[in-house]
Amino acid sequence: MHKGFLVWAAVLGGLAVILGAFGAHKLRELVPPETVSTFQTGVTYQFYHVFALLAAGILYAHIPGPQLLWAGRCFIAGILLFSGSLYLLTVLKMTNTVGLRGAGIITPIGGVVFIAGWINLLLGVLKIK
């Protein structure tokens, strides 16, 4: 197993629960519904990729190799970029901050990093003999 990936998965999974609860209960009072939806997308993708990170960490014990290392790294980076940018956009909307709306360009970069993670996971699994 890759302990680092499992630790990251536990931390990011717990954070997703906290953020999801915040989004479901308090955020609705602070921002418009479309912003709540944006925030929820970040939480949803964070959860999906926490499970992918867990898989990469567990599979690494059976199929160690660079592809699974890159898969895990991409899942972590994707969560930080994709979900993190959506959380940032929500905070900007909540605080009426002007001038940083260009932060939305980070979201699709995070999406590409997620895709790279899935491709690396596939390549790592295909190494099984």
Residue pairs with C-beta under 8 A, 6 or more apart in sequence:
1 57
1 58
1 60
1 61
2 56
2 57
2 60
2 61
2 68
2 69
2 72
3 57
4 57
4 72
5 53
5 54
5 56
5 57
5 60
5 72
5 76
6 54
6 57
6 58
8 53
8 72
8 76
9 50
9 51
9 53
9 54
9 57
12 46
12 50
12 53
12 76
12 79
13 47
13 50
15 46
16 43
16 46
16 47
16 50
19 39
19 42
19 43
19 46
19 87
20 40
20 43
20 47
23 36
23 39
23 40
23 43
27 35
27 36
27 39
27 90
27 94
28 36
30 94
31 39
31 90
31 93
31 94
32 93
35 89
35 90
35 93
35 94
38 86
38 89
38 90
39 86
39 87
39 90
41 86
42 82
42 83
42 84
42 85
42 86
42 87
42 90
43 83
45 78
45 79
45 82
45 83
45 114
46 79
46 83
49 75
49 78
49 79
49 114
49 117
50 79
52 71
52 75
52 117
52 118
52 121
53 72
53 75
53 76
53 79
55 121
56 68
56 71
56 72
56 75
56 117
56 121
56 124
57 72
59 68
59 121
59 124
59 125
60 68
60 69
60 72
63 124
63 125
63 127
63 128
65 124
65 127
67 120
67 121
67 123
67 124
67 127
68 120
68 121
68 124
70 116
70 117
70 120
71 117
71 118
71 120
71 121
71 124
72 117
73 117
74 113
74 114
74 116
74 117
74 120
75 114
75 117
77 110
77 113
78 110
78 111
78 113
78 114
78 116
78 117
79 110
80 110
81 106
81 107
81 109
81 110
81 113
82 106
82 107
82 109
82 110
82 111
82 113
82 114
83 110
84 106
84 110
85 103
85 104
85 106
85 107
85 110
86 107
88 100
88 103
88 106
89 101
89 103
89 104
89 107
91 97
92 100
92 101
92 103
